[in-house]
């Protein structure tokens, strides 16, 4: 008997299937563009570095109310429930039953029978099937938690990007309205001169065309502003409506470039960690499938009592009891188990390839953002200087026209170029800020843990 018990304990310590090993990744030694690493800025609340309290409040509102975060927390709860179900198989399952029946004999005599019983069943985990199931489910819990953290990261980045785009549209709308007003004044002057016969219809038409171009830009930007406010409202988990404004986009500060080596990226990005845990779950599922080749040992016990009278039920001496052990294993399954093993192994290959692809994309995202931040900064500096030069050009050309030294066509060209250049410079400034947001998003960062309490949490955390 002791040898049998020892054998059961020994077998229960085994778990078929491959054990988990961290996949090897070819990590680049450095980023394509390096920056000084004075502090771990990737772990800070980087959006606060823009210096706009309104943006800070919008981010906090989104973390509390965004519907995607509610869904992500619910997904974690689903896997936590599945984990509790799986772990329960480690322990005996207790149950109760009751039965009341009325029976008739061949002599047309009838009698009642009342029965009650307590039962227990336990499937001993000889070859690690339950342990592999628990390992897979635990990995899915971790994966779903990283997925939730990824949604936190995405929501913050989306709110910041959308707000920056809104402030850029606000500034472009201001430019369009000011230009429209300026062109309208010119048109009124030229119409008066045309009536007086001092300017031709050609010149009046040129000025009107200039004015109509600016007038058309105003409703276009008003439409985009309203749509951007609607987008932000959804991110904030509320119905479409007005969004408060803070500092103008040209007064926003530039957050510093966050540090981080390629190797540390794999420890911070939620999507990389999520893909790793999904791979671990797939690896454990192979063991679950292979355990089907081996027998299962189950113990079932029953203890009950029966009586012919409900009033005497508690005093009945008619007791029943049983203890059954069963050993069940496959002989011929005609490929059923082999198919499950092959499917599990193929799923692991797929999960490994997906993990490797996520890692490659993470490196690419970061390198793209680093290059984008630097080049967009250079591009904006050049465009801002061009707009300044065009402002001087437009002023001088108008002075020449008023002095009779040139035709109005030169003024028209200069002012149209200035209008387009000012709009383009603001658009590039917004892209530069957005690229900084992309960089912080690409690097992941410990700041997710700092703001995590603001987001809807799973009801139960492991």
Steps between C-alpha positions, in 0.01 A plus 500: 500500500783737589670424167179578314462832679863587433453416131194726480692787663794447264278497193311805624827692493534443125359732235518398136570750227779757452600722791499876441817665373537869424525546121823650376474832318754668276518839670669788316787649701368857476239722338569666167493838676639530850414764761659584834352297783492733796192351667252221451239725343314203354369425850362854554158641416639641180184683385540737795823623341294681232406744777124503434279425805198449272679212327586350840132508602385348171742209541374432853137517385571253220671257737192501723228485235636358174287206386794308351657488845178362649501225238867422563441467875206268433720279281744461790212398725394234248842337512514529879172308516639235264811472718292440813307229315819329384669511840194346666589171326798462734261429789219253571157612387227454765132473419168406657186339368149426621223283360140423588301231315168319523508132397228238446549123537330221304252455788386858439665611817684833490770649716725807504879512494706803606873511429777752569870471426830687509746433219862579425698460178866561436697455181866463592725702270743217420655639183458873549194561283343734756835665574552573132145631474561725799831616352331585171213681668732691732697616195175611339420702813839669479452556126158659551645722774773615263230556240319722749820692569544537126154656479599744777806598298299531180222708658745750651690532172176535300365774728828692485524468121137597447531803728816617326327464163204698634723785616670500159162523326402782737810695399447430130141620534626821661741551209226432245259745666765773529600449138137505386445827686816649348406391148145628545638844578712489186202387293283785627771751408540355152125490439476868592794580270348291223178700523707817485682370195848498652551117490406249236257211523799268475654638818165500682444134401845402621432652841158334519654162414750548781222583745282204397791261557541617859122507552476135392775401746305630801204254488738219408698555821181551701381158381830337593496664844151366571596151383814505713295600803266207429799263486633627830156469659487130410849447643378667819201264516239772454258623234627735230538856621735789557851436633673750733815668371828577667819653368537579127697238312789739437539551876512131591832376632690214339534193725855370520600197296461190722794263536497126464714233337346245261533222758298695758221547246415130533445546874272804470272466198166340592447354153836320514425364847151398392633311198755327724231380741283379212799300379541355848133400504539330162808316627308367803207392281730248331538328836122496546460328164780247564354407838209341313733212405520399867240353737301699752449383858178604672375439853126523574338466840137496611344503848123503536190396693148386399168468681141408427369790706597863478432543875740217589757606244749637750477185715530251216760225531492422129829646387691462173859567413748434222857581398593441136830542325510502121785499252414595143734533208491499121585200279396591145374853427561493123696825502280700739780566751768531232289767334468699820876481564579606143254788528654615831854482360397699192334759725827539689692555174246764403523668842882502480495660155247757621718582803804546277297724267377711793860546616613607152212746476587638843856574390373651174241718677765641732752565226231662284394727786860598583569590138164676473558715808838623377406556135164663574674739737739597222212524253294724727795731567546544124127556440474751785789698351339481156173638638693783664674580170170490310344735754773751420462433127123563511547822694765633262311400186188682620710809576647484147150466353372797694802697379420405141822300452330164428166348404259338740581156364821500707304589814250227422774241460682603818188498720379165364839347564499641853153360571600151387834517683341597833250215476773254404726608787225442757422160349867400523520625859205277589672206328817568697311490829311188386828328416617560857180333619572209264848468644372474858239253384760293312726481805223388736622606839435472870265799492220254415529361853485852643166583334357148518298575818299757302382240249217251566677201665396133487291411804757244602873518435742216535 
